[in-house]
C-alpha cells in the first residue's frame, strides 16, 4: 500500500512539474456543458519517460514495462485532482476517468525496438515498442465504443443506479469485450443492462504497416527467399487520418493479442505516429569530388561526364547520353518532404526503336532511386479494395504501384503493353496528380457509396516503340515536318508526361559497341568493362544523387529571365488560330524543374543561366517531337552535340552550347513580348 501511495505521489509531482495538471484543468472545461452527460471522460496525458525515470525510477519502469498499471496510477491521481479541484461535477467514480498516456519517445535500445522483419512477434511482453515501416493499406474511419455504463437489472441492488459498472476500451480489446449483453453484477450477480444514452463513441482506423525492404520485391533488386508480413495498427481518435498510404512512419505502440474465436491475432495499438525518413548516405565520393574540381571551369562539364558514365553496366559510355542525363535529372528532382508535405517530380517518356536495351537502362536507374517500383502491366497501378478481416467489415484500401512509389519513381515500362483505358487513366493521373477510389456502400456495409481521392506523389518513367505506328501506316513525312511518331502513345498522354526524349537508331559502329559490351558483360560478370568508369561505381552514383537531392536551390535573375522569355516566345511562335496554343502552361513548371535539377546535379545551390540553357534545349527538343520545329532551330540531340569522351570533345561541346545559348537569346529577343526590357540586342 505504501508503495502505491509513493507512486501516486510521484505521478502528482510529475504532473505538476510538466504542466499536466494545468492541461487537465483546461481539458475539463470542455466537459462542463450541462447538456452533455457521458459515462466516461477521456483525457490524453503526455508523458516523457526520461523525465519520469529521473523523478522516480520505479514509476519510470512501470511506464515502460507495465503500461496498464501506469495508466491506473495516473487515472487515480487525475480523478482525485478533478474531485478536489471540482473541475467536473458529473464525475462520480474513478472508472469514469479514461486516461490515455501519450509517450514522447522510448529509450534508444534494441529492447524497445520492434523490427518488422523479426519472427516470431507474438511472444514478447505487451509493453510499448517503436517500429518503422511503410503503409500499404488502410481502412476508412469507423466508430468504436470508448466506454459504456451498465446498470443492474435488480431494482434493490445499489448498482441499479449510479456509475458502478463502467466498461472502458483497453488495448487489444474487441468491441464485444466492451459492450455485450451477458455481463453480471459484481454485487448480486444479476444480469447487467447497458444504459445506451451514456455510451461514448470514438473513431477507429486500421492501417497495415510493413518493413520498407518489402518494396524490393516490386523493384529491380534480385528477389530473395525472405517473406514479409504486414502488421495491423489500430489508430484511435486523434490519431485517425494521421497516416497516408505509401508513406513511411515511426510508430510507438503497444502490441496486443486480439481474441477472435477460434483464433488470436497479433496487432499493435498505436500510441503516437511521426513521419520517418530512413538514413541515407549524403557524401560525395572522391572520384566525383575530383571531377567537380576538374570541371570547375565550365558549368556544363560535370553533368556531361556524369551522364556519359551513367549506366556503364548496361550500355557503353557515350550511348544515349541525352536519355542518361534525363534519368539523372529525374532522380535528382524526385523527392518528398514528409515533414512539410511537399513534392517535386519529373516525368519522363522515351521514344525508341530498341525497347529492350533502354528498358534495362531505365531499370538500372530505378535501382538508384530513393524508392523505385517497377509496375507490371497486369498488376494494380492505383488501388484495390478488400473487406477488413478484423471485425469492422469496412473497406480496406490497398496501395497499387503508383501509391507504393510515393516519393520515388514508378516505372511503367513499354506503354504498348497497356490497354487504351489504362493509358487514359495514366493521362488523367499525370494531369491531376490524384487518383480516385470508388467504394460501393452496399458491399462494405455503408449507407451510401463513397469516392475517396489520394495524392499521387511519384515520377513516372515510360517508354514506347516509335516504330510501331510507322509499320501500321504509310506516313513517311514526319522527319520532314519535324515531328516524331509516338508509337502507341496518344498525343495527349505525351503532352501530360512533359519531358519526351527520342533515342535515335544507333549506327553500325555504336551497335557493334553495344554487342561487344553485352558479350563482355556475360563473359566477365561483375568486372569493370571500361577503365574510365572504374571511379564511378553504382554506390558513387547513389551517394551523389542522395546528396544532390537534398540541396536547396534558388533561381538567379538571369535564369529566371531566360526561362520566362523562352516560354513567352515559344507560346507566341507555336500559336495557331485553329488549334490554339501548342505550348501548355505546364511547360513553365517543366523548365524550372529541369533547370533546378541540372543545378543540383552539378552540386550547386544557385540556378545559373547555363542551367536554364540545358532546360530550354531539353524542353525545345521535347516540344519539337510533339508539335514540330519552330523558329528556334536546334539539332535533335542539342544537349550532346558530340560525345564528351575527352577534354577536346568537352571544349567543342562547350562552344556549341554557348552558340545555342546565343541563339536562344536571339529567339527570345525576337519573339517574346517585352523582351527588350531585360535582354539587350548584342
C-alpha positions in Angstrom: 0.0 0.0 0.0 2.8 2.4 0.9 4.5 1.6 -2.5 1.3 2.5 -4.3 0.9 5.8 -2.4 4.5 6.6 -3.1 4.0 6.0 -6.8 0.9 8.2 -6.8 2.8 11.0 -5.1 5.4 10.7 -7.9 2.7 10.9 -10.5 1.2 14.0 -8.9 4.7 15.6 -8.7 5.4 14.8 -12.4 2.0 16.2 -13.5 2.7 19.4 -11.5 6.3 19.8 -12.9 5.4 19.0 -16.5 2.3 21.2 -16.7 0.0 18.2 -16.9 -2.3 19.5 -14.1 -2.9 22.8 -16.0 -3.6 20.9 -19.2 -6.0 18.6 -17.3 -7.9 21.7 -15.9 -8.1 23.1 -19.4 -9.4 19.8 -20.9 -12.1 19.6 -18.2 -13.7 22.9 -19.3 -14.9 21.2 -22.5 -16.9 18.6 -20.4 -18.8 21.2 -18.3 -21.7 21.6 -20.8 -24.9 21.0 -18.8 -26.5 19.3 -21.8 -23.6 16.8 -22.1 -23.6 13.7 -19.9 -21.3 10.8 -20.6 -20.3 7.6 -19.0 -16.6 8.2 -19.3 -14.4 11.3 -19.9 -11.3 10.8 -22.0 -8.0 12.7 -21.2 -4.7 12.4 -23.0 -1.6 12.9 -20.8 1.8 13.5 -22.4 4.5 11.5 -20.6 8.2 11.9 -21.1 9.8 8.6 -20.0 13.2 10.3 -19.4 11.7 12.9 -17.0 9.7 10.2 -15.2 12.7 8.0 -14.7 14.7 11.0 -13.4 11.9 11.7 -10.9 11.1 8.2 -9.8 12.9 5.2 -11.4 10.2 2.8 -10.2 7.5 4.8 -11.8 9.5 5.1 -15.0 10.0 1.4 -15.1 6.2 1.0 -14.7 5.5 3.3 -17.6 7.9 1.5 -19.9 7.1 -2.1 -18.9 3.6 -2.2 -17.4 1.5 0.4 -19.2 -1.8 -0.9 -17.7 -0.6 -0.4 -14.2 0.9 3.0 -15.0 -2.4 4.1 -16.6 -4.3 3.0 -13.4 -1.9 5.2 -11.3 -2.4 8.2 -13.5 -6.2 7.6 -13.6 -6.4 7.6 -9.8 -4.4 10.8 -9.4 -6.3 12.6 -12.1 -9.7 11.5 -10.6 -8.6 12.8 -7.2 -7.4 16.1 -8.8 -10.7 16.5 -10.6 -12.8 15.9 -7.4 -10.5 18.0 -5.2 -10.5 21.0 -7.5 -14.2 20.5 -8.5 -13.3 20.5 -12.2 -16.2 18.3 -13.4 -19.2 17.7 -11.1 -20.6 14.9 -13.3 -17.8 12.5 -12.5 -18.7 10.3 -9.5 -16.4 7.3 -9.7 -12.7 6.7 -10.7 -13.7 4.4 -13.5 -15.4 7.3 -15.4 -11.9 8.8 -16.0 -10.4 7.3 -19.1 -6.7 8.2 -19.2 -4.5 7.7 -22.3 -0.8 8.0 -21.7 1.0 9.6 -24.8 4.7 8.7 -24.7 7.0 11.3 -26.3 9.7 8.7 -27.1 11.3 5.4 -26.0 14.8 4.7 -24.9 17.1 4.1 -27.9 17.9 0.5 -27.1 17.1 -2.7 -29.1 14.8 -3.9 -26.4 12.4 -1.1 -27.2 12.5 -1.5 -31.0 10.4 -3.9 -33.0 11.9 -5.0 -36.2 9.0 -5.7 -38.6 11.2 -8.4 -40.2 11.6 -10.3 -36.9 9.8 -13.5 -36.3 8.0 -14.7 -34.3 6.5 -11.5 -32.9 3.8 -12.6 -30.5 5.9 -13.9 -27.6 7.3 -10.7 -26.3 5.9 -8.6 -23.4 2.9 -6.4 -24.1 4.8 -3.1 -23.5 5.5 0.0 -25.6 7.8 -0.6 -28.6 8.9 1.6 -31.5 8.7 0.4 -35.1 9.3 1.9 -38.6 7.5 0.9 -41.7 5.6 1.7 -44.9 1.8 2.0 -45.0 0.5 -0.4 -47.7 -3.2 -0.4 -46.8 -5.7 1.4 -44.6 -9.4 1.4 -43.9 -11.9 4.3 -43.6 -12.6 5.8 -40.2 -15.2 3.9 -38.3 -16.7 4.1 -34.8 -15.8 2.1 -31.7 -17.1 2.2 -28.1 -14.7 4.2 -25.8 -16.9 3.5 -22.8 -20.3 2.4 -21.7 -22.4 2.5 -18.5 -24.2 -0.7 -17.3 -27.0 -0.9 -14.6 -28.0 -3.9 -12.6 -31.4 -5.3 -13.5 -32.2 -5.9 -9.8 -34.0 -2.8 -8.5 -32.9 -3.4 -4.9 -29.2 -3.6 -5.9 -27.2 -0.4 -5.2 -25.7 -0.9 -8.7 -29.1 -0.3 -10.4 -28.3 3.4 -10.3 -25.1 5.5 -10.4 -21.9 4.7 -12.2 -20.7 1.5 -10.5 -20.3 -0.6 -13.7 -18.3 1.3 -16.3 -16.6 -0.6 -19.1 -13.8 1.2 -21.0 -11.9 0.1 -24.1 -8.4 -1.4 -23.4 -5.6 -2.1 -25.8 -6.3 -5.3 -27.8 -9.9 -5.5 -26.7 -12.6 -6.1 -29.3 -16.0 -4.3 -29.4 -17.6 -7.3 -27.8 -15.2 -7.0 -24.8 -16.6 -3.5 -24.1 -20.3 -3.9 -25.0 -22.4 -7.1 -24.9 -25.4 -8.4 -23.0 -24.0 -11.2 -20.8 -22.3 -9.2 -18.1 -23.3 -9.8 -14.5 -23.4 -7.5 -11.5 -20.4 -7.8 -9.2 -22.6 -7.3 -6.1 -25.7 -9.5 -6.7 -24.7 -11.4 -9.8 -27.8 -10.3 -11.6 -27.6 -9.5 -15.4 -26.4 -6.1 -16.3 -28.1 -3.9 -19.0 -26.4 -1.1 -20.8 -27.7 2.5 -20.4 -27.4 3.3 -24.2 -27.8 7.0 -23.7 -24.4 7.2 -21.9 -22.4 5.3 -24.5 -19.3 7.2 -25.7 -18.2 6.6 -29.3 -14.8 7.2 -30.7 -13.0 7.0 -34.1 -11.0 4.0 -35.2 -8.9 3.3 -38.3 -6.9 0.2 -39.2 -3.6 0.5 -41.0 -1.3 -2.2 -42.5 2.4 -1.4 -41.9 5.2 -3.4 -43.5 9.0 -3.3 -43.5 10.3 -0.9 -46.2 12.6 -3.7 -47.5 9.4 -5.4 -48.8 9.5 -3.0 -51.7 12.5 -4.8 -53.1 10.1 -7.4 -54.3 8.4 -4.8 -56.5 11.6 -3.1 -57.6 14.5 -4.2 -59.8 16.6 -5.7 -57.0 17.3 -9.5 -57.1 14.5 -11.4 -55.4 15.3 -13.2 -52.2 13.7 -16.1 -50.3 12.6 -13.7 -47.5 8.9 -13.3 -46.9 7.4 -10.1 -45.5 4.3 -9.9 -43.4 2.5 -6.7 -42.5 1.4 -5.6 -39.0 -2.0 -4.3 -38.3 -2.1 -0.9 -36.4 -5.2 0.4 -34.6 -5.4 4.2 -34.8 -7.9 5.7 -32.5 -9.5 9.1 -32.1 -6.9 11.9 -32.6 -4.5 9.5 -34.5 -7.1 8.8 -37.2 -6.1 10.1 -40.6 -2.6 10.8 -39.4 -1.1 8.3 -41.8 -1.2 8.1 -45.6 -0.8 5.2 -48.0 2.7 4.9 -49.4 4.4 7.0 -46.6 7.0 5.9 -44.1 6.3 6.4 -40.4 7.8 5.8 -37.0 5.2 4.4 -34.6 5.1 4.0 -30.8 2.6 1.4 -29.9 1.6 -1.4 -27.5 1.4 -4.9 -29.0 -1.8 -6.8 -28.1 -3.4 -10.1 -28.7 -6.9 -9.7 -30.2 -9.0 -12.7 -29.3 -11.4 -13.6 -32.1 -12.8 -17.1 -31.8 -11.4 -19.5 -32.7 -8.0 -17.7 -33.2 -5.9 -15.0 -31.8 -4.5 -12.2 -33.9 -1.5 -10.1 -33.1 -1.8 -6.3 -33.6 -0.5 -3.0 -32.3 -2.4 -0.2 -30.6 -0.7 3.0 -31.8 0.3 5.5 -29.2 2.0 8.1 -31.3 2.8 8.5 -35.0 5.5 10.6 -36.7 6.8 10.8 -40.3 10.0 9.0 -40.8 12.8 9.0 -43.3 15.5 6.3 -43.4 19.1 7.5 -43.1 20.9 7.5 -46.4 24.5 8.4 -47.3 24.9 12.1 -48.2 28.6 12.2 -49.0 30.1 12.6 -52.4 32.8 10.1 -53.4 36.4 11.1 -54.0 36.0 10.4 -57.7 33.1 12.8 -58.1 34.8 15.4 -56.0 37.9 15.2 -58.2 35.7 15.6 -61.3 33.9 18.5 -59.7 37.2 20.3 -59.2 38.5 19.5 -62.7 35.2 20.6 -64.3 35.0 23.9 -62.4 35.9 25.9 -65.5 32.6 25.1 -67.2 29.1 24.9 -65.7 28.2 22.1 -68.2 31.1 19.6 -67.9 30.4 17.9 -64.6 26.9 16.8 -65.6 28.1 15.7 -69.1 30.8 13.4 -67.7 28.4 12.0 -65.1 25.8 11.3 -67.7 28.3 9.7 -70.1 29.5 7.3 -67.3 26.0 6.6 -66.0 24.7 3.1 -66.6 28.0 1.7 -67.8 26.9 -1.7 -66.5 24.2 -1.7 -69.2 25.3 0.3 -72.2 28.8 1.5 -73.2 29.7 5.1 -72.2 28.8 7.6 -74.9 25.5 5.9 -76.0 22.1 7.5 -75.1 23.7 10.5 -73.3 20.6 12.6 -73.5 18.5 9.9 -72.0 21.1 9.3 -69.3 21.0 13.0 -68.4 17.2 12.9 -68.3 17.2 9.9 -65.9 19.8 11.6 -63.7 17.7 14.8 -63.6 14.6 12.9 -62.7 16.4 11.0 -60.0 17.7 14.2 -58.5 14.5 16.2 -58.7 12.1 13.5 -57.4 11.7 13.8 -53.7 9.1 14.2 -51.0 9.5 16.2 -47.8 7.5 14.1 -45.4 7.6 16.8 -42.7 6.4 19.7 -44.9 4.2 17.6 -47.2 5.8 19.0 -50.4 6.6 17.0 -53.5 8.7 17.5 -56.6 8.7 15.3 -59.7 10.0 15.0 -63.2 8.1 12.5 -65.5 9.9 11.0 -68.5 8.7 9.4 -71.7 11.3 7.8 -74.0 10.7 7.0 -77.7 12.9 4.4 -79.2 13.1 1.5 -81.7 15.1 -0.7 -79.2 12.9 -1.0 -76.1 14.9 -3.9 -74.7 18.2 -2.1 -74.1 16.5 1.1 -72.9 14.3 -0.8 -70.6 17.4 -2.3 -69.0 19.0 1.2 -68.7 15.9 2.6 -67.1 15.7 -0.3 -64.7 19.3 0.4 -63.7 18.4 4.0 -62.9 15.3 2.8 -61.0 17.6 0.9 -58.6 19.3 4.2 -57.7 16.1 6.0 -56.7 15.2 6.6 -53.1 12.2 4.3 -53.8 11.6 2.6 -57.1 8.7 0.4 -58.1 8.5 -1.4 -61.4 4.9 -1.8 -62.4 3.7 -4.9 -64.2 1.1 -4.2 -66.8 -1.1 -6.9 -65.4 -0.9 -5.6 -61.8 -2.8 -2.9 -59.9 -1.4 0.5 -60.6 -3.6 2.7 -58.3 -5.6 1.0 -55.5 -7.7 -2.1 -54.8 -10.4 -2.9 -52.3 -11.0 -5.8 -49.9 -13.1 -6.4 -46.8 -11.4 -5.7 -43.5 -10.9 -9.0 -41.7 -10.6 -7.6 -38.1 -14.3 -7.4 -37.4 -15.0 -3.9 -38.6 -16.2 -5.0 -42.1 -15.1 -1.7 -43.6 -13.4 -1.4 -47.0 -9.6 -2.0 -46.8 -7.8 0.2 -49.4 -4.6 -1.5 -50.7 -2.0 0.6 -52.4 -1.1 0.0 -56.0 2.3 0.6 -57.7 1.9 4.3 -58.0 1.0 4.9 -54.4 3.7 2.5 -53.1 6.2 4.6 -55.1 5.4 7.8 -53.2 8.4 10.0 -53.1 10.2 7.9 -55.7 9.9 6.5 -59.3 7.2 4.3 -60.8 8.5 2.7 -63.9 5.7 1.8 -66.3 7.7 0.0 -68.9 6.6 -0.3 -72.5 3.3 1.6 -73.0 2.5 -0.7 -75.9 1.6 -3.4 -73.3 -1.3 -1.3 -71.9 -4.9 -1.2 -73.0 -6.4 2.2 -74.1 -8.4 2.6 -70.9 -5.2 2.1 -68.8 -3.5 4.8 -70.9 -6.4 7.2 -70.4 -6.2 6.6 -66.6 -2.4 7.3 -66.7 -3.1 10.5 -68.5 -5.7 11.6 -66.1 -3.4 11.0 -63.1 -0.5 12.8 -64.7 -2.7 15.8 -65.2 -4.4 15.9 -61.8 -1.8 14.1 -59.6 -4.7 12.4 -57.8 -6.4 9.0 -58.1 -10.0 8.3 -57.0 -11.2 5.1 -55.4 -14.9 4.2 -55.6 -16.2 2.4 -52.5 -19.7 0.7 -53.1 -21.6 1.3 -49.8 -23.8 -1.8 -50.1 -20.9 -4.2 -50.4 -19.0 -2.8 -47.4 -21.8 -2.1 -45.0 -22.2 1.7 -45.6 -25.4 3.6 -46.2 -24.1 5.3 -49.3 -21.4 5.0 -51.9 -18.2 6.9 -51.4 -15.4 8.2 -53.6 -12.0 8.9 -51.9 -9.1 10.7 -53.5 -5.4 10.0 -52.9 -2.5 12.2 -54.0 -0.1 10.5 -56.4 3.4 11.8 -55.5 5.9 9.9 -57.7 7.6 10.4 -61.0 6.6 8.2 -63.9 9.1 6.6 -66.4 7.8 5.0 -69.5 9.0 4.1 -73.0 7.3 3.4 -76.3 8.3 1.8 -79.6 8.2 4.6 -82.1 8.4 2.2 -85.0 5.0 0.5 -84.3 3.0 3.4 -85.7 5.3 3.7 -88.7 4.8 0.0 -89.5 1.0 0.4 -89.2 0.8 3.4 -91.5 2.4 4.5 -94.7 3.3 8.0 -93.4 7.0 8.9 -94.0 7.0 12.6 -93.8 7.3 13.1 -90.1 11.1 13.7 -90.3 10.5 16.5 -92.8 7.8 18.1 -90.7 9.9 17.9 -87.6 7.5 15.7 -85.6 8.1 12.2 -84.5 5.8 9.2 -84.4 4.6 8.5 -80.8 4.0 4.8 -81.4 1.1 3.6 -79.2 1.2 6.8 -77.1 -1.7 9.2 -77.7 -0.7 12.9 -78.3 -2.5 14.0 -75.1 -0.6 11.4 -73.0 2.7 12.5 -74.4 1.7 16.1 -73.5 0.9 15.0 -70.0 4.4 13.5 -69.5 6.1 16.8 -70.2 9.6 15.7 -71.0 9.8 13.4 -74.1 13.2 12.1 -75.2 13.7 10.4 -78.6 16.6 7.9 -78.8 17.7 7.7 -82.4 18.7 4.5 -84.0 22.3 3.5 -83.4 24.8 3.4 -86.2 26.7 0.3 -87.2 29.7 1.2 -85.1 27.6 2.0 -82.0 25.6 -1.2 -82.5 28.8 -3.2 -82.6 30.0 -1.5 -79.4 26.7 -2.4 -77.7 27.1 -6.0 -78.9 30.7 -6.3 -77.6 29.6 -4.7 -74.3 26.9 -7.3 -73.8 29.2 -10.2 -74.6 32.0 -9.0 -72.3 29.5 -8.4 -69.5 28.3 -12.0 -69.9 31.8 -13.4 -70.0 33.2 -11.3 -67.2 30.3 -10.6 -64.9 31.0 -8.0 -62.1 34.3 -6.9 -63.7 34.7 -3.2 -64.7 34.4 -3.0 -68.5 35.8 0.5 -69.0 38.8 1.9 -67.3 37.4 5.4 -67.3 34.3 4.3 -65.3 36.0 2.4 -62.5 36.0 5.6 -60.3 32.2 6.0 -60.8 30.6 2.9 -59.3 26.9 2.4 -58.6 27.5 3.3 -55.0 29.2 6.5 -56.1 26.1 7.4 -58.1 23.8 6.6 -55.2 25.7 8.9 -52.9 25.9 11.6 -55.5 22.2 11.5 -56.1 21.3 11.4 -52.4 23.5 14.4 -51.7 22.2 16.4 -54.7 18.6 15.5 -53.9 18.9 17.2 -50.5 20.2 20.5 -51.9 18.1 23.7 -51.7 18.5 25.9 -54.8 17.3 29.3 -55.8 16.8 30.8 -59.3 19.2 33.5 -60.4 17.7 36.6 -62.2 19.4 35.6 -65.4 18.0 32.0 -65.3 14.5 33.3 -64.4 14.5 35.8 -67.3 15.7 33.2 -69.8 13.0 30.7 -68.7 10.3 33.3 -68.8 11.4 34.8 -72.1 11.6 31.4 -73.9 8.2 30.4 -72.6 6.5 33.6 -73.8 8.4 33.4 -77.2 7.6 29.8 -77.7 3.9 30.3 -76.9 3.7 33.1 -79.5 5.6 31.2 -82.2 3.6 28.0 -81.7 0.1 29.6 -81.5 -2.4 28.5 -84.1 -5.8 30.1 -84.8 -7.5 26.7 -85.3 -5.6 24.6 -82.8 -4.8 27.2 -80.2 -1.5 27.5 -78.3 0.5 24.3 -78.5 2.8 25.1 -75.5 0.9 24.4 -72.3 1.1 26.4 -69.1 2.7 23.3 -67.5 5.8 23.9 -69.7 6.9 26.8 -67.4 7.0 24.4 -64.5 8.9 21.8 -66.6 11.5 24.4 -67.5 12.0 25.4 -63.8 12.2 21.8 -62.8 14.8 20.9 -65.4 16.9 24.0 -64.5 16.8 23.2 -60.8 17.6 19.5 -61.4 20.6 20.4 -63.5 21.8 22.8 -60.9 21.5 20.1 -58.2 23.2 17.5 -60.3 26.2 19.9 -60.7 26.2 20.3 -56.9 25.3 24.0 -56.9 22.8 25.9 -54.9 22.1 28.7 -57.4 20.5 28.1 -60.7 22.6 29.8 -63.4 21.7 30.9 -66.8 23.7 27.9 -68.2 21.3 25.6 -66.3 18.4 27.3 -67.9 20.1 26.7 -71.3 20.1 23.0 -70.7 16.4 23.2 -69.6 15.4 25.1 -72.7 17.2 22.7 -75.1 15.6 19.6 -73.5 12.2 21.3 -73.4 12.5 22.5 -77.1 13.5 19.1 -78.3 10.5 17.6 -76.4 8.1 20.1 -77.9 9.5 19.6 -81.3 8.9 15.9 -81.1 5.2 16.5 -80.4 4.5 19.7 -82.5 7.3 20.2 -84.9 10.1 22.7 -85.2 9.8 26.4 -84.5 11.9 29.5 -85.3 14.4 28.2 -82.7 16.1 25.6 -84.8 18.3 23.3 -82.8 19.7 19.8 -83.5 17.9 16.7 -82.4 20.4 16.0 -79.6 21.1 19.6 -78.7 22.4 18.9 -75.2 25.0 16.5 -76.5 26.1 17.7 -80.0 29.1 15.4 -79.6 30.3 12.6 -77.3 32.2 14.2 -74.4 34.8 11.4 -74.4 37.8 13.6 -73.8 38.9 17.1 -73.0 38.9 18.3 -76.6 35.3 17.0 -77.1 34.2 18.8 -73.9 35.7 22.0 -75.2 33.8 21.6 -78.5 30.6 20.9 -76.6 31.0 24.0 -74.5 31.5 26.1 -77.7 28.4 24.6 -79.3 26.3 25.1 -76.2 27.5 28.7 -75.9 26.4 29.3 -79.5 23.0 27.7 -78.8 22.8 30.0 -75.7 23.1 33.0 -78.1 20.5 31.5 -80.4 18.1 31.2 -77.6 18.7 34.8 -76.6 18.1 36.0 -80.2 14.9 33.9 -80.3 13.6 35.5 -77.0 14.5 39.0 -78.2 12.7 38.5 -81.5 9.5 36.8 -80.3 8.9 37.3 -76.6 6.7 40.3 -75.8 8.6 42.9 -73.8 11.9 41.0 -74.0 13.8 44.1 -75.0 13.3 45.4 -71.4 15.7 42.7 -70.0 17.6 41.3 -73.0 19.9 43.6 -75.0 20.3 43.1 -78.7 24.0 42.4 -78.6 
